[in-house]
Amino acid sequence: MSAQVAASPNWNVAGLAFRNPVLLAAGTAGFGREVDDVLDLSAIGGIATKAVSVAPRHGAPPLRVSEFAGGMINAIGLANPGLDAVRAHYLPWLHQTYPNTRVLVNVVGNSVDDFETVVGGLTDLPGVDAFELNVSCPNVKAGGLEFGADPVALAALVSAARATTARPLFVKLSPTLGAGVVEAARVSVEHGATGVTLVNTMPGLVVDTARRKPKIGFGTGGVSGPALLPLGLLATWRVRQALPEVPIIGLGGISSGEEAIQYLLAGASLVGVGTAALRDPRAPERIARELVAWADRHAVRDLHSIIGTLEWPS
Ligand SMILES: Cc1cc2nc3c(=O)[nH]c(=O)nc-3n(C[C@H](O)[C@H](O)[C@H](O)COP(=O)(O)O)c2cc1C
């Protein structure tokens, strides 16, 4: 078991074979190349790319990231080189360099058309294994309400993406949904999603008291890191209970194998590591090793067998 989890790509989720269940979370490792000198992409299961939009985005003003006791707050503004450059340069490099590391392309947009254009523009590219739809962005045509918070818009978006690609589709949902995460996951799956990614960052504010201003340039930002762990776990558990067959990528606050195991027990089939990898680029491979060590310590021969086996107090 140990060798299997660590080495050969035999961790199967959504019809894809992963080397192990550990992924790099979207936006925290670019398109792989940006972290290539510090992080070994051949030691992890896969990478969710930085969000890809139709046109290049320059992102939010500085300061874009600030730390606090519970983790980090960021407003990057989904800066990225845009569909054409990602298709021509970034994804081909990733596939050629790491052919056995699965690639989930994270997609953003402000309209259903935007999502369709990005998914349609990349679906035939070798090395694109799946899409992850970031539905925490505002639907401009519907007055700026987030897609994920509006079941009608969410249904339209997922249906359109499903009609555009045959690849697995994961819908990434926000912790702001609370118990509503179950309904959003259900709508997503009913309209063609393969699985869900739980959770995105949580909106927050951190203040610079000397300047009496928000610490980050945009004002509000997304909270990530340790403060998210209980929120991501609860979202994962809720969706697993309601939709036990639906693959879940669980993330939020994972910085150790033990925390990744918590997500597997709550029902995740894959786990993502974001903030911990920004702090320590070796964290994802260490977490993959710690999963194996946990399994050995607890005499678990197949880590798949623990997924969703959290026992609820009666
Ligand atoms: C700097 C930064 C950039 C991010 N960019 C994206 C993004 O482009 N698309 C997305 O869906 N999530 C993005 N996220 C959210 C992460 O993928 C992840 O859901 C969140 O940070 C929780 O995981 P963590 O606590 O391990 O960081 C970003 C997070 C951070 C910290």
The ligand as a Gaussian input file, in Angstrom:
#p B3LYP/6-31G(d) Opt

LIG

0 1
 C       -3.106000      33.503000      -3.365000
 C       -4.326000      32.667000      -3.661000
 C       -4.843000      32.624000      -4.949000
 C       -5.972000      31.848000      -5.246000
 N       -6.456000      31.802000      -6.523000
 C       -7.518000      31.006000      -6.818000
 C       -7.983000      30.866000      -8.162000
 O       -7.389000      31.413000      -9.105000
 N       -9.086000      30.088000      -8.389000
 C       -9.735000      29.426000      -7.359000
 O      -10.733000      28.727000      -7.597000
 N       -9.275000      29.503000      -6.078000
 C       -8.203000      30.266000      -5.803000
 N       -7.719000      30.327000      -4.509000
 C       -8.364000      29.508000      -3.460000
 C       -7.570000      28.216000      -3.193000
 O       -7.534000      27.392000      -4.355000
 C       -8.195000      27.418000      -2.028000
 O       -9.537000      27.094000      -2.342000
 C       -8.172000      28.173000      -0.712000
 O       -6.987000      28.936000      -0.578000
 C       -8.310000      27.244000       0.485000
 O       -7.232000      26.347000       0.582000
 P       -5.955000      26.616000       1.572000
 O       -6.499000      26.936000       2.922000
 O       -5.173000      25.336000       1.520000
 O       -5.208000      27.767000       0.978000
 C       -6.605000      31.102000      -4.203000
 C       -6.075000      31.153000      -2.899000
 C       -4.960000      31.918000      -2.624000
 C       -4.405000      31.925000      -1.207000

